[in-house]
Amino acid sequence: MKFAVIVFPGSNCDIDMYHAVKDALGEEAEYVWHTAENLEGYDGILLPGGFSYGDYLRTGAIARFSNVMAEVIKAAEAGKPVLGVCNGFQILLEAGLLPGAMRRNDSLKFICRNVGLKVENATTLFTSAYEAGETITVPIAHGEGNYYCDEETLQELKRENRILFTYEGSNPNGSLENIAGIMNAKGNVLGMMPHPERAVDALLGSTDGLKIFQSIVKNWRESHVVTA
């Protein structure tokens, strides 16, 4: 499986994402600059964390208009797996690929530490390697991770089981219903604030994030099996 790691001016987790796919997972990965106008050669799209365009205006607001985002939207519409982490999640929200918006952390401070996450739905292409209700440890590093949506959207997310991860224990940023990660209605776009790509090596304190990438690859391969 071949992944595109999208790089915006200000991205700073692209190397972590590349390492997770290439070294920890053993799959193909390439950096793709924000000016790219074709993603047809890639099976999965990864939007890493960072501070795209310096987070001017709003987080992800400028990156949403990069050339490559038209291709990311096209890939999502074609059913390819798209994962946005931290700033990548914020960009997916701004692009309309996921519902809701991000606000400043309740503390108005940047938070960088490990958090507990509860796997709310283990039947998706991003979470099938987990058990439902499993608690995992993944780091966060953000100043605007306070997820918000209106009541109608919240009920839709709950009804369709599209809240994949919630914060276990204390809520680090004030996000609605402890939400840490959500999926689109089609089931192929995931946005999450915690950094699974920073939890793929025991030397870093946790390998709990690796299962997200393993789930993507397993489900992609199963869907691309050629039968005689």
Number of C-alpha atoms within 10 A of each C-alpha: 15 16 24 23 25 25 24 23 13 15 19 16 23 22 14 18 27 24 18 23 25 16 14 16 16 12 17 15 23 14 15 20 16 17 13 15 15 15 19 11 9 17 19 25 24 25 27 29 29 24 21 25 17 15 15 12 9 17 29 26 19 17 28 20 14 16 15 22 21 17 17 26 17 15 22 21 14 10 15 19 23 27 25 24 26 29 29 31 30 31 30 31 21 22 20 13 21 19 19 17 20 21 18 18 19 15 11 11 12 14 17 13 11 17 18 19 25 21 22 20 19 18 15 20 21 27 22 18 19 20 14 15 13 12 19 20 21 23 22 24 18 21 20 24 30 22 24 18 15 11 9 8 13 17 12 13 19 11 10 11 16 21 25 26 27 22 23 18 11 10 18 20 25 18 22 15 13 21 24 28 24 24 25 18 15 10 17 21 25 26 28 27 27 30 23 24 28 22 24 27 16 9 8 10 14 18 19 20 21 20 19 20 22 21 20 22 22 15 17 17 12 9 9 8 8 7 4 3
